[in-house]
Amino acid sequence: MSNNPLFGQELEFLRPALQLDQSTSVVELGSLFEWQDDKPLQRLKRQLADAYDVFWSFPSTNGTTILNILAMLSACPTGGNILVNRDAHSSVTAAMIHSGTRPTYFLPEYDSELGLFLGPTLASFKKAFSNGPIDCVFLTSPNYFGIVGDLAEIVCLARECEVPVIVDAAHGPHFHFCRALPEAAEDLGADLISQSTHKVGSALSQGSLLLINNEKFVAPLYEHVNDLGFVSTSFSYPILASLELGVQQLVEEGETIWSRTIERAEAFRQSAVRIPGITSFGHEQAWKLGFKAFDPTRVTLDVSGTGFTGFEFQQQLNQQWIYPEMATLKHVLFLITPGTSDRDIFALLQTVRRMAESGIGKAVRKTLVPIPPRIPDMGVTPRVAKFARKHVVSIWEAPGRLSGETVSAYPPGVPIIVAGEIISTETIEYLRYVKDNGAHLKGASDPNFQTLKVLSY
């Protein structure tokens, strides 16, 4: 045992959670790997499913990443054709590697005025859908900024064509429980919906849910859960308990706590846009293509008029012990939650105002947000690229070669080049620009982005 007195304090703080932690199998409790008995864990799955009015649920103590992989494996045949919105999470690329699926991508609408991707439109979906046989559709909704596109229409069309729909609704586990929020993917009829209860609800980190609307995907799901080793046999009981409590809170108080949160978020937004140099957006943008609905608890401030980039503004906030959700070249995104108090909002506004005023005296830079390049042509599938031989070249020697890496501009994490795609000069120039202006290139093997892995053929 440590002699450090802090160790004892930490132990006392963690003691309640440690008492819940059970690292051995308890047969009487059931298992995440079974679904046809009537033990407590199976009753929990039914309880969580009933809360969302779906057929079944699968709770995860491994986060939503693993749920996206399991969902694709369950709904799309191995080596099948999948239609994916390009701004999908990196776990979707991982799922394509595991399943060997061949992706067809479509871009969500891009708003050059806001400098943001919006949601997918029915028109762009139809165009991509008509390019060839599609075995499965994988959508992300809402996006990181709370924007929802033509989700209802897209799900309806896919179901009419008897094509299963998976929705990564990581940022929307609260939608089902508050009428002032967008319609939930599970209520619109999507077949499989992954949710990050730990991101927006009260679950502990890695506590997530897969909601299953279509009974036929339950057996394949459990086959993969048991066979592929994606789910730990030492799953976390504290995380499961937090999932149960987090969803129960949404059932009992969701309408009240999220309505109140929306009011606070709107008050913050309206006060923030009165600060010189700062603009924002909300429901008034809902007339645009790709902007059908919006989660107002996500407040995106455009700070480009203050003399700071979004990244610089975020860094300044961090020095004041304020940590926004993320930043872009132009924006800083804040999440207002049920735990955010009026005092928190007031203090945040005061800090944002001081920072904006400190930058106003500078020459206001025109923050150019370049339009992301077109989706590159695919040479080989992500799975083939993953296991192919590779070598490193200068980024300026890479155009025309097949990428050996998947590189996303983060935030918000949209893949600019996926492994197996043909690299273009346009792609390299875009990545170099956003890197030079403060973005993190997730997945790039060279942190300075001077070199890139390419396939050795």
C-alpha positions in Angstrom: 0.0 0.0 0.0 1.2 3.5 -0.7 2.2 5.8 2.2 1.0 8.8 0.3 -2.0 10.3 2.2 -3.6 11.3 -1.1 -3.9 7.6 -1.9 -6.1 7.1 1.1 -8.3 10.0 0.1 -8.6 8.7 -3.4 -9.5 5.3 -2.1 -12.3 6.7 0.0 -13.6 8.7 -2.9 -13.7 5.6 -5.1 -14.9 3.2 -2.5 -18.6 3.2 -3.5 -17.7 2.5 -7.2 -15.2 -0.1 -6.2 -17.9 -2.0 -4.2 -19.9 -2.2 -7.4 -17.0 -3.5 -9.5 -17.2 -7.2 -10.0 -14.4 -8.8 -12.0 -15.7 -12.4 -11.8 -18.7 -13.9 -13.6 -21.9 -14.0 -11.5 -24.1 -16.6 -13.2 -27.2 -15.4 -11.3 -26.9 -11.9 -12.9 -26.7 -13.1 -16.5 -24.4 -11.9 -19.2 -24.0 -9.4 -22.0 -23.4 -12.4 -24.2 -26.9 -13.9 -23.8 -30.3 -12.7 -24.6 -32.8 -15.5 -24.2 -32.9 -16.0 -20.5 -34.7 -14.0 -17.8 -31.8 -13.0 -15.6 -31.2 -9.5 -14.3 -29.0 -8.3 -17.2 -31.6 -9.5 -19.7 -34.3 -7.7 -17.8 -32.1 -4.6 -17.9 -31.8 -4.9 -21.7 -35.6 -5.1 -22.0 -36.0 -2.2 -19.6 -33.7 0.0 -21.7 -35.5 -1.1 -24.9 -38.9 -0.3 -23.4 -37.6 3.2 -22.4 -36.9 3.9 -26.1 -39.9 2.0 -27.5 -37.7 -0.4 -29.5 -37.6 -4.2 -29.8 -34.3 -4.8 -28.0 -31.2 -3.0 -26.7 -27.6 -4.0 -26.2 -25.7 -2.0 -23.5 -22.0 -1.4 -24.1 -19.3 -0.8 -21.6 -16.9 -0.3 -24.5 -18.4 2.9 -25.9 -20.2 3.5 -29.1 -17.2 2.7 -31.3 -17.7 -1.0 -30.8 -21.5 -0.7 -31.3 -21.0 0.8 -34.8 -18.8 -2.1 -35.7 -21.2 -4.7 -34.4 -24.2 -2.9 -36.1 -22.5 -3.0 -39.5 -21.5 -6.6 -39.1 -25.0 -7.5 -38.2 -26.9 -5.6 -40.9 -24.6 -5.7 -43.9 -23.3 -8.9 -45.6 -19.6 -9.5 -45.6 -18.1 -7.8 -48.6 -21.5 -6.0 -49.3 -22.1 -2.5 -50.6 -22.8 0.1 -48.0 -23.9 3.7 -48.5 -22.2 6.0 -45.9 -22.3 9.7 -45.2 -18.8 11.0 -45.5 -18.7 12.8 -42.1 -19.0 9.5 -40.3 -17.0 8.7 -37.2 -13.7 6.8 -37.6 -15.4 3.8 -36.1 -17.4 3.4 -39.3 -14.2 3.1 -41.3 -13.1 0.5 -38.7 -16.3 -1.4 -39.2 -15.8 -1.4 -43.0 -12.3 -2.9 -42.4 -13.7 -5.7 -40.2 -16.6 -6.4 -42.5 -14.9 -6.0 -45.8 -17.7 -3.9 -47.1 -17.3 -1.7 -50.2 -18.4 1.9 -49.3 -20.2 4.4 -51.5 -20.0 7.8 -49.9 -22.2 10.9 -50.1 -21.4 14.3 -48.7 -23.8 16.1 -46.4 -24.7 19.6 -47.4 -21.8 22.1 -46.9 -22.7 25.7 -45.9 -19.8 28.0 -47.0 -21.4 30.9 -45.0 -21.3 29.0 -41.8 -18.2 27.1 -42.7 -19.8 23.8 -41.5 -21.2 20.6 -42.8 -24.9 20.4 -42.3 -27.0 17.2 -42.5 -27.6 14.8 -45.4 -30.3 15.8 -47.9 -32.7 13.4 -49.6 -31.5 14.6 -53.0 -27.8 13.7 -52.3 -28.9 10.4 -50.8 -31.0 9.5 -53.9 -28.2 10.4 -56.2 -25.7 8.1 -54.4 -28.4 5.4 -53.8 -29.0 5.2 -57.5 -25.4 4.5 -58.4 -25.6 0.8 -57.8 -26.9 -2.0 -55.6 -26.8 -1.0 -51.9 -27.1 -3.6 -49.1 -27.1 -1.3 -46.1 -27.2 2.4 -45.3 -25.1 4.0 -42.5 -26.0 7.6 -41.4 -24.8 9.9 -38.7 -27.5 12.1 -37.2 -27.3 14.5 -35.5 -23.9 15.8 -36.4 -21.5 17.2 -33.8 -23.1 20.6 -34.1 -26.6 19.3 -33.4 -27.8 19.6 -37.0 -30.2 17.1 -38.5 -30.9 16.9 -42.2 -33.5 14.9 -44.1 -33.2 11.9 -41.8 -36.9 11.0 -41.8 -37.2 11.1 -45.6 -34.0 9.1 -46.1 -35.0 6.4 -43.6 -38.4 6.1 -45.2 -37.0 5.7 -48.7 -34.5 3.1 -47.6 -37.2 1.1 -45.8 -39.4 1.2 -48.9 -36.5 -0.3 -50.8 -36.0 -2.9 -48.0 -32.5 -1.7 -47.2 -31.6 -1.7 -43.5 -30.6 1.6 -42.0 -28.0 2.1 -39.2 -27.9 5.5 -37.5 -25.0 6.7 -35.4 -26.9 8.9 -33.0 -24.1 9.3 -30.6 -25.1 12.8 -29.8 -28.9 12.2 -29.7 -29.8 9.8 -26.8 -32.0 12.6 -25.2 -34.1 13.3 -28.3 -36.7 10.6 -27.6 -37.5 12.2 -24.2 -38.1 15.9 -25.0 -40.6 17.3 -27.5 -38.5 20.4 -28.1 -35.7 18.3 -29.6 -35.5 16.8 -33.1 -37.2 13.5 -33.8 -35.2 10.5 -32.6 -33.8 8.1 -35.2 -35.4 5.2 -33.3 -38.8 6.9 -33.6 -38.3 7.4 -37.4 -37.9 3.7 -38.0 -34.1 3.2 -38.3 -33.2 -0.5 -37.8 -30.2 -0.1 -35.6 -29.3 3.0 -33.6 -26.1 3.6 -31.6 -26.1 6.1 -28.8 -23.4 7.6 -26.5 -25.4 7.8 -23.3 -22.1 8.9 -21.6 -21.8 11.9 -23.9 -25.2 13.5 -23.4 -26.8 11.4 -20.7 -25.6 10.6 -17.1 -23.8 7.4 -17.8 -20.2 6.9 -17.0 -17.6 7.2 -19.8 -17.9 4.3 -22.3 -21.5 3.7 -21.3 -23.4 3.4 -24.6 -26.5 1.7 -26.1 -27.4 0.0 -29.3 -31.1 0.2 -29.9 -32.6 -2.5 -32.2 -35.9 -1.8 -34.0 -35.8 -4.8 -36.2 -35.9 -8.3 -34.6 -34.1 -10.0 -37.4 -30.8 -8.3 -36.4 -30.8 -9.6 -32.8 -29.5 -13.1 -33.5 -26.7 -11.9 -35.9 -25.7 -9.3 -33.3 -25.2 -11.9 -30.5 -23.4 -14.2 -32.9 -20.8 -11.5 -33.5 -20.7 -10.5 -29.8 -19.8 -14.1 -28.9 -17.5 -14.9 -31.8 -15.4 -11.9 -32.5 -14.0 -10.8 -29.2 -15.2 -7.2 -29.5 -16.9 -7.2 -26.1 -14.9 -7.8 -23.0 -15.9 -10.8 -20.9 -15.0 -8.6 -17.9 -17.6 -5.9 -18.7 -18.0 -3.1 -16.1 -20.9 -3.4 -13.7 -20.4 0.3 -12.5 -20.9 1.4 -16.2 -23.9 -0.8 -16.6 -25.4 0.6 -13.4 -24.8 4.1 -14.6 -26.5 3.3 -17.9 -29.6 2.1 -16.1 -29.7 5.2 -13.9 -29.0 7.5 -16.8 -31.8 6.2 -18.9 -34.1 6.1 -15.9 -33.4 9.8 -15.4 -34.4 10.5 -19.0 -37.6 8.5 -18.6 -38.6 10.3 -15.4 -37.2 13.8 -15.9 -36.1 14.1 -19.5 -38.9 16.5 -20.6 -38.3 18.7 -17.7 -34.5 18.8 -17.5 -33.9 19.2 -21.2 -36.6 21.8 -21.7 -34.9 23.8 -18.9 -31.5 23.2 -20.5 -32.8 24.5 -23.9 -33.9 27.7 -22.2 -30.5 28.2 -20.7 -28.8 27.5 -24.0 -31.0 29.9 -25.9 -30.3 32.6 -23.3 -26.6 32.0 -23.6 -26.8 32.2 -27.4 -28.8 35.4 -27.5 -26.5 37.1 -25.0 -23.3 35.9 -26.8 -24.4 37.3 -30.2 -24.7 40.8 -28.6 -20.9 40.7 -28.1 -19.1 42.5 -30.9 -17.3 40.1 -33.3 -19.4 37.0 -32.3 -22.2 35.4 -34.3 -24.1 32.2 -33.9 -26.9 30.2 -35.5 -30.0 28.3 -34.3 -33.5 27.3 -35.5 -33.6 30.3 -37.9 -31.3 28.4 -40.2 -33.7 25.5 -40.6 -34.9 26.7 -44.0 -31.6 25.6 -45.5 -30.9 22.4 -47.4 -29.4 19.9 -44.9 -30.8 21.8 -41.9 -34.2 20.3 -41.1 -33.9 20.3 -37.3 -31.5 21.4 -34.6 -30.5 20.6 -31.0 -30.3 24.0 -29.4 -28.3 22.8 -26.4 -25.3 22.9 -28.7 -24.2 26.5 -29.0 -21.7 27.2 -31.8 -20.1 30.6 -31.7 -18.4 32.1 -34.8 -15.5 34.0 -33.3 -13.8 35.0 -36.5 -14.8 38.6 -36.1 -12.9 38.9 -32.8 -9.4 38.7 -34.4 -8.9 35.1 -33.1 -9.3 31.8 -34.9 -11.6 29.3 -33.1 -8.5 27.3 -32.1 -6.9 30.4 -30.5 -10.1 31.3 -28.7 -10.4 27.8 -27.3 -6.8 28.0 -26.1 -7.5 31.3 -24.3 -10.6 29.8 -22.7 -8.6 26.7 -21.5 -6.2 29.1 -19.7 -9.3 30.3 -17.8 -10.2 26.7 -16.9 -13.0 26.7 -19.4 -13.1 23.7 -21.7 -15.4 24.0 -24.8 -16.4 20.8 -26.6 -14.2 21.7 -29.6 -13.1 24.4 -32.0 -12.7 24.8 -35.7 -11.0 27.5 -37.8 -14.0 29.8 -37.1 -16.0 28.3 -34.3 -16.1 27.3 -30.7 -18.7 24.8 -29.7 -20.2 24.7 -26.2 -22.4 22.0 -24.8 -25.1 23.2 -22.4 -26.3 20.4 -20.2 -28.7 19.8 -17.4 -25.8 20.2 -15.0 -25.1 23.8 -16.4 -26.4 26.4 -13.9 -27.4 30.0 -14.5 -24.2 31.0 -12.6 -22.1 28.9 -15.1 -23.8 30.7 -18.0 -23.1 34.1 -16.5 -19.5 33.3 -15.8 -19.0 31.9 -19.3 -20.5 35.0 -20.9 -18.3 37.3 -18.9 -15.2 35.4 -20.0 -16.2 35.2 -23.6 -16.9 39.0 -23.6 -13.5 39.8 -22.1 -11.7 37.6 -24.6 -13.7 39.0 -27.6 -12.9 42.6 -26.4 -9.2 41.8 -26.1 -9.1 40.7 -29.7 -11.2 43.4 -31.2 -8.3 45.8 -31.3 -6.4 43.5 -33.6 -6.7 43.6 -37.3 -9.6 41.2 -37.9 -8.3 38.4 -40.1 -10.6 37.0 -42.7 -10.6 33.4 -41.6 -10.8 31.4 -44.8 -12.5 28.1 -44.4 -11.8 26.3 -47.6 -14.5 24.0 -49.0 -13.4 20.4 -48.4 -12.2 18.6 -51.5 -14.4 16.3 -53.4 -14.6 12.7 -52.3 -11.6 10.8 -53.8 -12.1 7.8 -56.1 -11.6 4.5 -54.4 -8.9 2.2 -55.7 -9.3 -0.7 -53.2 -11.6 -1.2 -50.2 -10.6 0.0 -46.7 -10.0 -3.7 -45.7 -7.7 -4.4 -48.6 -5.8 -1.2 -47.9 -5.5 -1.9 -44.2 -3.6 -5.2 -44.8 -1.6 -4.2 -47.9 2.1 -3.4 -47.9 2.9 0.3 -47.6 5.8 2.7 -47.8 6.3 6.3 -46.9 6.6 9.2 -49.5 6.7 13.0 -49.3 3.1 14.4 -49.3 4.0 16.2 -52.6 4.9 12.8 -54.2 1.7 11.2 -53.0 -0.8 12.4 -55.6 -1.9 9.6 -57.9 -1.0 6.9 -55.4 -3.4 4.9 -53.2 -3.5 6.2 -49.6 -2.3 3.8 -46.9 -3.8 6.0 -44.2 -7.2 7.4 -43.3 -6.7 11.1 -42.4 -9.4 13.2 -40.9 -9.3 16.9 -40.2 -10.2 17.2 -36.5 -12.3 18.8 -35.5 -14.9 17.8 -36.5 -13.3 14.6 -37.7 -14.5 14.3 -41.3 -12.3 11.9 -43.3 -10.5 13.8 -46.1 -8.8 10.7 -47.4 -9.6 7.1 -46.6 -7.1 4.3 -46.9 -7.4 2.8 -50.4 -8.5 6.0 -52.1 -6.5 7.8 -54.8 -4.7 10.8 -53.4 -5.1 14.1 -55.2 -3.1 17.4 -55.1 -6.3 19.1 -54.0 -6.5 16.7 -51.0 -2.9 17.4 -49.9 -3.3 21.1 -50.2 -6.5 21.1 -48.1 -4.9 19.0 -45.4 -1.8 21.1 -45.4 -3.9 24.3 -45.1 -6.0 23.2 -42.1 -2.9 21.7 -40.4 -1.1 25.0 -40.7 -4.1 26.8 -39.2 -4.3 24.7 -36.1 -6.3 21.6 -37.0 -5.3 18.2 -35.8 -4.9 15.6 -38.6 -6.3 12.5 -36.9 -4.9 9.3 -38.4 -1.8 10.9 -40.0 1.3 8.8 -39.3 3.5 11.9 -39.6 2.4 14.5 -36.9 4.0 17.2 -39.0 2.2 16.0 -42.2 5.3 16.1 -44.3 5.0 12.4 -45.4 2.2 10.0 -46.0 2.0 6.2 -46.2 0.9 4.9 -49.6 0.2 1.4 -50.9 3.2 -0.3 -52.4 1.6 -1.0 -55.8 
